[in-house]
């Protein structure tokens, strides 16, 4: 008599609805030990290594790299080996993924011809909310960035190993760079950053060209003007499933748009009085802290369901970090207690952890107000999105040299465009304006 266990995907974060398979450490037929690495999964926040809940033989795996598995659906199935170490019932795994452990299914009897058996779900503690009854595993393609198709976790591993992913020889389906490709390139040194490009390989025969879409016309068949139609199924290009960080970003932004009543104020911070070279981001953080102390109403959380507001005595600033994989907002903790050097060190640490995807999930939540320094790329003013429960976000635009009228003539001053979006359910326009003034006053100080 054999005992099988079905392991359902636990919640790998704070209520995350799904995760993407990055790499299986085993294959069907392999024997795995309790707590040995089973699979690495990419969530909206990090790449997580999931351990085996049992010791035994691997019978079935849910999909392959790039597939999305819904939280609470089957991840793997095992044949338990009673002769190997097993976890005692109720024993903590030590891996806090937010879910319970796989539970034993009934002992398997000899299969009967043309009889289908359905696994009984016995680890509902791993489920967050109601699960869909179908489409548990959905296939998706790796994202193509810079001409290279690779999973975000593979890109992160390449950065971590110092591998230039654009020079890695892809062996995956449809030219996708796999985790093994990156590890192989790191081992043989064939794709180090700064190394000479590898000799070009012979180009594969080009596939037959797809028929060109019919030319669009604003005239009807009778030659009369017709109303312009929206893009339809004839549009070129292939749909691509969002995953990981971008998938979560889409959910969060849609949720924020449906809940917040956003209002934006804009003005310019005059930096003419600054002495010497100073770090603009560090000064912005200091100015936000100063404004939060002056007008604490914007350093707060708002619960729209219960109509409650929580003002915070400390200032944790969410720093928006843009990556190829999507938007991260790590928290600079206790910004009100940091000096300039501490602010710079903290921001550099957060950016480095985001780049190599080593940042803990706890660092991506709990901030009290946020900052988007989009001007380092382009743009003057913006209407950045307030993500609940926060009530405000500050945007900094592109630095410019403007002609300013002064008593007795004109001068050229360095000025930094500032935008502040606030949730008008929780803040008044006067509070937001006073907050903005306090921020501008601090930015105008010499040092």
N, C-alpha and C positions, 0 to 999 in steps of 0.2 A: 504494500500500500504506500502510495507516494503522497506527499503533502505539497501543494503549490501555494504560492503567495503572489498576489498582484499588487504591485507598488504604484500608487497613484501620485501624480506630480503634486508635491506640497506647495504651499504659498511660499515662494522664495523671497518675498519682501513684505511690504505693508499693504496687503490687499491686492497684489499684482494679479491680473486675470490670466496671464499666460507667460510662456517663456519659449525661447528658441533654442533648439538643439545645436550646440557648437561641435562637440566631438564625443563620440562614444569611446569609453575605455575598454569595452568588451564587445563580443559579438555572440549571437545565439550559439549555444553549445559550450561556451566557456564556463569554467568554474570560478566563482568570485567569493571572496571572504567578506565577512561582516565588516562594515565601515570602510571597505576598500573603495577607491574612486570608481564610480559607475559611469557618470556622464558630466560634461560641463555644459551648463545652460546659460544663455544670455537673457537677462531680464532688462527692464527699462533702466536699471541703475547700475548693474555690474554683471560680470561673468562669474557664475557660482558653480563650484564643484559639488555635485550631489553624491553622497556616499551610498553604498549598498545597504539596505535595511536587513539583509539576511546573508547567510553563507549557503551557497548551493549552486545549482546549474542554471544558467541563463536560458530561458525558453523563448522569450519574445521581447522585442524592443519596439518602441513606438516611433517609427519614422527614422529619418537620417538627418545629417547636418543640413541646417536651413529650414527644417520643418518646425512649425509652431505647435506646441502642446498646450492645451487649455488646462489651467489649474484644476486639479481634482479628477482629471482623466488618466487613463492607464499610461504609465511611463515604461514599465518593464514587468515581466512575469518570470518567476523563479520556481525551480523545483528545489525545495528545501532539503539539505543534507543534514540529517539529525546527528551524524557523527562529527560534524564541524561545529565550532562555537556559534551560538545563537544568542540574541538579546533576550533577556528575561522579560516577561510580559510586564508592561508598565515602566520598564527601565528607560531613562532618558538617553537619547542618542548622543547628546552633547553638541549636535548640529542644530542650531536654532533657525530653522527655515520657516517657522510660523505654522507648521502643520504637524499632524500626527504621524505615526508609523504605519507601514503596511501591516495588515492583519491576515491571518491564515485563512485561506479558502477551505472549503470542505475537501476531505481526501478524495482524490480522483479515482473514479471507477473505470473499468474497461469501457472504451468507447463503443457505442452502438451504431450500426450503420445508419447514415443519413439522419443522425440526431444531433442537433446543435445545442450546445450548453452555453449558458450566459453566466459570466462571472458575477458573483454577488458582491456588491460594493460594501465593504466593511470598514473603510477608513475615512468616513465622512468628516472626521476632524480636520482633514487636510483641505477641505473644500471651502472656498470663500464665495458666499452667495450662491445663487442658482446656476447650475451648469447647463450648457446646451446639450441636447440629447444626440446631436450629430456634429459632423465637421470637427471632431476632436483634434485631428492633426491636419494642418493645412500646409501644402508645399509652397515655398516662395524662393525667388531667386536672390542670389547675392547682389548687393548694391554695387553698381559700377561708379567709381569715383576716380577721376584722373586717368580714365582709360583702363583701369584695373578692376576686375570683378572679384570681390572678396567679402566675406562676412565681417561685420564690425569687430568681432572678437579676434579674428585673424589679423586684421589691421593693427589692433592693439598689441597683439603678441609680436608682430613685426617691429613695431616701435620699441617695444620692451627689449627685444633681442638685437636692436641696431641693424635691422634688415631693411633695405630699400625695396618695398613691395613691388615697385614698378619694374624691378629687374629680376623678380622671382619667376622661374619657369612654372607655369600653371599646368597641373595635371588633372584638375577637377573637370566635371562635366561642363560643357559650354565655355571652357576657358576660365573657370573659377579657380582662384588661388586658394588652396586648402591649408589647414593648420600644419599638415605633414610637409607641404611644400616650403613653408616658412621655416620650420625646424630644420629641414634638410639644407636650405640655403644658409642658415645660421651656422650649421655644423661645418659645411665645406667652404664658407666664406665667399660664395659666388655672388652675393648680392649685398655686400656691405655698402653703407651710405658713402658716397664719394668715390666708389670704385669705378673703373672704366666699364662702360656698357658691354654686356655680353654680345658676341657676334650675332648678327641677325640670322634667324632661322629662315629656311625656305618657306615662303608663304603657302599656306594651304589653298587648294583650289577654292575660288570664291563660289559661294552657293548661288543658285539661280536667283536672279533678281525678282523680287516680288512685283506684281503688277502695280504700276503707279496709280495712285488714287485719281479718280476723275477730277478734272479741273472744275473748280466751283464758279458759278456764274450768278450774277444778281438779276438775270433776266429769266423769265419763264420760257417754256418751249414756244410760246407764241411771240416771244420777243418783247414782252411787256415787263417793266420793273416789278419785282416781287419783294415781299418782306424778307429781310435777312433771317435765316434760320440759325439756331444755336448749333454748336458742334454736336455731331451725332456719332453713330457707330462707325461711320466711314472715316473718322479722324485717324491719322497715322500715329504710330507709337504703340508700345505695349504697356498695359497696366502692370504695376509692380506692387506687391504686398508690402506695406510698411511693417517694420519689425523693430524690436528693441527700443532704443531711445526715441526714435522718430514715432514709433507706434504710440508710446506713452505720451509724447508731446502732443500728438493729435488729440488724444483723449482729454488731456489736461486743459488744452487751449479751448476746446469745444465746451468743456464744463465751465471754465471761467467766463466764456462769452455769454453763456446762458444764465449765469448767476449775478455777475457784477454789474453795477451801474457806473461805468467809467466816465470820468471827466478829467481833462488834461489842461494844465497851465504850463506856459513856456516863458522863458526869459534868458538873459545872457549873464554869465559870471565874468566879471572884469578881472583879468589876471595881471593888469598893468603894474601893480605894486609888488609883485613877487620879486624876491631877492634871490638871484642865482637860479640854478636848474633844480626843479622840484618834480617829484613823481605825482603826476596828475591824478592817477587812480587812488593813491594814498591820501591826497588832499581831499578828493571826493568823499572817501570813506570818513575822514575826520569831519568834513562839513555835514555829512548826513547825521553823524553822531551828535554834533552840536545842535542841529535842527530838531532831532528827536528829543533832546533835553529841553529845548525851548517849547516845542509843541508835541507832547507825547501822544496826542490823539492819532498820529499817523504811524507810530511805532506800536501797532496793535493788531489783534486778530478780531475778525467779526464773524459771528455765527448767525447767518441769515434765517435759519430755521427757528432758532430760539430767540432771535433778536437780542443777542448779548454781545458785548464788546469787552475784550481783555487787553488792557494797556500793560506793556512790559517794562519792568524797571531796567532790564539789560537791553543791549542792542546787538542782535545777531543779523548780519547783513548777507543776503543771498547774492552771490556774484555770478552773473550770467556768463557762461563759458560756451562759445560756439565751437562745434567740432564737425567733422565730416559725417559723423554718426547721428548728429542731432544736438539739441540744446541741453546742457547740464546747468544746474543752479546749486552749487555747493555753498555751504554756510560758513562765513567768517565769524566764528564764535567770539562773543564778548569784545566786539570791536570798540566798545566804549572804554575798555581797559588797556588798549594797545597804543603804543607810540608809533611814530612813522616807520621805524625799522621793523617793529612787530607786525604792522599791517602789510608791509612789502613781503616779509617772510611768509606770513600766513597765506597771502594770495598766490605767491609762487608755489607753495606746497600744494594748494588746492588745484591749481592749473596742472601741475605735474601729475597729480593723482588722477585727474580727469583724463589726461592724455594717454596714460598707460592703463586706464580702466581699473586702477587699484583702489579707488576711493570707496570707503565704507558707505553703505546705504544710509547710516545714521547721519552722515555729513550732508546728505542731499535733502534734508527735511528740517523743519523746525525754525527756519529763519523768520525774523519779525518784520523785515522790510527788505527790499531788493534793489539792486543796481545793475543797469545794462549800459556798458560803456561802448555802444555801437559806433561812436564817432571815430574809433581807431581804424575803421574801414571807410565809411562815408556816411553822409547824412547830417543834417543840422538838428532838426526837431523830429519828434516821433510821438506816437501814442502807444507806449509799451503796455503789455497786458498785465493786469493785476490778477494774480493767482490766489484764490481763497486758501486759507483764511486771512492772508495778509490784506491790508487795506491801501497800500501805496507801493509804487515802484518809481525809481528815479532813472531817467535816461540822460546820458551825456553825449552830445553830438560832436562833430568834427571841429577842432580848434581853428580859429580864423583870426586874421589881422584886420580889424575894422577901423574905419575913420570915425572918430568920436569928437563931438563938439564939446569944448571946454571953455571956461571963461578966458577970453582973450584970443581965442583961435580954435584950431583943431589939432588933434593928436591921433596917432595910430596906436591902438591898444590890442593886446591879445585878449580874445574873448571866447568863452566856452558856452555853447548853447546848452541849456538845461531844460528838460521836460519832466514834469511830474504828473503821473496818472494816479488818481485816487478813487476809491469806491465811495460814491456820494451817499450810499446808504449809511455809511459809518462816519463820514467826515463832512464838515461844512466847507463851503468855498473859502470862507475866512480863515479857517484852520489851515487849509492847504496853502493859501497865499502867505500866511505868516510863516509856515514851515519853509516855503520857497525863499522868502526874504532872509530867514536865518541862515539858510544854506548859502545863499549868494554872499551874505556879509562875511561868512567864514572863509569862503573861497577868495574874497577880495583882500584878505589880510596878507601882509608881506610874507610871513612864513609861520 
